[in-house]
Amino acid sequence: MSKIIALDKSVIPACDVPDLETLAKLVEGTASVEGIGGYKIGLELVLPFGMKAVVETIKDKSDLPIIYDHQKAATDIPALGKKFAAACKGVDAIILFPQAGPVTEKEWIAAGKEAGFGVIVGGEMTHEGYMESDGGFIREGAPKKIYEIAAENGISDFVVPGNKPDKIKQYREFLEGKGVEPVFYSPGLVAQGGEITESATAAGARWHAIVGRGIYQTTDINAAAKELTAKLR
């Protein structure tokens, strides 16, 4: 599988906007900015308007890759992986957060790869109350196990929390210790407190900043995109 994002470091706008018209303006205002690597879409657009319409709106303005974040995929039975992959037709890559266990994780990874998608696997999220040590449900060590299983099944692309640079560094060192050259994707930046420069340093050579409100809620989308991509350099 070739690289999902051609650039080693980029900003990926998270397209969590309310309608297709706003989406078109977001893509139009950012697609020509040097350092924009692709677009991430999710439930806010895909549920009301459908995958096909969302993809077509982006492709009309840009040929950059589209990543679908199901928020959160791979949290069901193993057999549903193939149906999920079939429903994602049109995008270039999918994000999985396999909290339903290792059997589901392996089957959904296989289904995504078989369907020709780039597969990105996440283990730790950005928000308060996720990890058990912070009052959440996810036990310590579980994200690392998720990343390990993904690596063993041929995955080199991972979601890590952009507002936790210390964790990014831990996961990078863990994966590199297993012979993986990880490519990281990080939400949790700008609006959730994460700093692009700090997280980029923690992530190493291959890192993509996923930014939503820090771009689409600004008065000048193009200027915001240029300011954020400049921080990668």
N, C-alpha and C positions, 0 to 999 in steps of 0.2 A: 504494500500500500504506500503510495506517495504521501508526501507531507500534506496535512490538511490545510495549513496556512503556509503560503510560500515564504513569507518573511520569518526570520528567527524571533523577532520581537515586534509586536504590533498592538494596536488598540482595536478591540472588537466592540462595536456598539451593540448593547442589548436593546432590542426593539420592543420594549414593553410599553407600547403606545396604544391608544384606544381605538384607532381606526386605520384603514388603508391609506387614506389621504395623508395623515400624519406620518405614516410609515414612508410613503413616497418622498415626502419632504426631508425626512431624516436621512434616507439613503442618498438623495440628490445632493444634500448639503455636506456629505462626508465621503462619498465614494472616490472623489478625486484627490483626497488628502493623502499625502505620502505618509505611510505608517498605519493606515487603516487596513486591517487584515481580513476582515469578513464581517458577517452579521449573525447575531444570535437571536433566534425567535423562540417564543414560548406560548403559554396558555392564553395570554391576554389577546393575542391576535388569532391564533390557530383555532381556538374553540368557537368564537363567533363567526369567523370568516372562512375557515377551512384552509388546509395546508396549501392546496393548489393556488388559491387566490393570493395568499401571502407570498409564496415563492415567486409567482409571476410578477407581483408588484416590485419585489426587489430586483429580479432579473431584468426587468425593463429599464432599470437605472444603473445596474452594476453587474459585472461578471465575477465578483468576489464570492468566495464560498459562503454557504449558509449552514449554520449549525442549529439543530433543533434540540432545545432543552425542554423535555416533557414535564419537568418539575414535580415529581421525580420518577424517572423510568427505571425499570428493573426492580420494582418493589412488589411483584406479583409472582405467580407460579412460573416455573421454567418454560413450559410449553407456550406461553403467551409471547415469548420473544420474537418468534417468526411472524406472528400477526402484527406486532408492534412495528417490526421492520417494514412489513408490506405497507403499513399505513403512513410511513414516513417518506414515501416516494417523492422525489423532487429536491430534497435537501442533499447536502454533501457530507454531513457528519451528524452524529447523534451523541447526546450526553446521557450516560447512565449513572445512577446512584444506587447500586445494588444492595440496599439495606435488607432485602428479603433472604439473604444467605448466599453461600458459595455456589450451590447448584444453580440457582437462578442467575447469578453473576456469569458463570461460565456459559450457560445456554444463551443468554441474551447477547453476550459478546460474540459468540459464534454466529448467531442469527444476523447481527449487524454486519459482521465481516462478510458473511455469505451474500448478503444483499448489496455489498459493494460500498457501504458507508465507511467513512472514517469513524472510529469509535473512541470516545473520550470518557474516562471513568473518574467519578468523584467519590470521595469518602468523607471529607469533613466540610461542613457548611460554615457560613460566616456569622450567623445570628446567635444571640445570647440564648442559653438554655438548650443547646444541642448536645454537647458532650455531657456524660454523666457527672463529671467533676464540676460542671456548671449548672447542675440541676436538670440535665436532659436525660434522654433515654439511651443514648449511644455510649456503650462502655469504652473506657480507655483502651486503646490498642486496636479497636475495630477498624477505623479508617486505614491504618497501616496494613492490616490484613487484607482489606479490600484492594488496596493498591498492589500488594504483593501478588494476589491471585490474578489481577489484571495483567501484571507484568509477565507472569508465568503463562498467560494465554495470548501473548504477543502484542500487548498494548503498551504504547510508549507515551500516550497523551493522557494527562490527568488534570482534573479540577482540584485546586487547592484554594483556601480562603485568603483573599488578598489583604484583609485587615488583620492577618495573623502571620507576619513575616517570619517570626521565630518558628512557627509550624511549617511554613514553606521550606525553610532551610533544613529542618529535621527530615521532611519527606524527601527532599532532593538527595540528601546524604544517604538516606535509607535505600532509595532506588538505585543511586549510583553504586552503592556497595553491592548491589545484586547484578551489576553489569548493564544496567539500563541507562540510556541517555534520555532523561525525561523531557517532555515538552509540557509546560504548565500553562493552565488557563485559570485566571483568578477574577472572580467577582468580589464584591465587598469593598470596592475602591471609591473614593471621592465621597459619595453620599453616605456610605457606611463607615467612613473613617480611615480607610486604607490609603497609603501613600504610594503612588506609582514608583517613584525612584527607590524607596526602601524595599518594596516587594520585588521589584525587578532585580535588585542586587541579591536578595535572598534566593531567588529562583534560578539564577545562573544564566546560561547562554540562550536558553529557549523559553520565552515567556510571553503570554498574551494577556493583556489587561482587558477584562470585560467591564465596560462602563455603560450604565444606563442613564440614570437621572443626571449625572454629571455632564451629559451631552444633550439629551433630548429636552431637558427642562431649562436649558439656557436660552437667552434671547438671540444668540448668534451661534447656531449649531456648527457652522464651518470653522469659526474662530475657536470654539471650545475644542473641537477635534484636533485642530492644529496645535493648540497649547498642550493638550494631553500627549499627542504623539511626540512632541518635541522633548518631553521628559524621558522618553525611552532612549534618546540620544545623549 
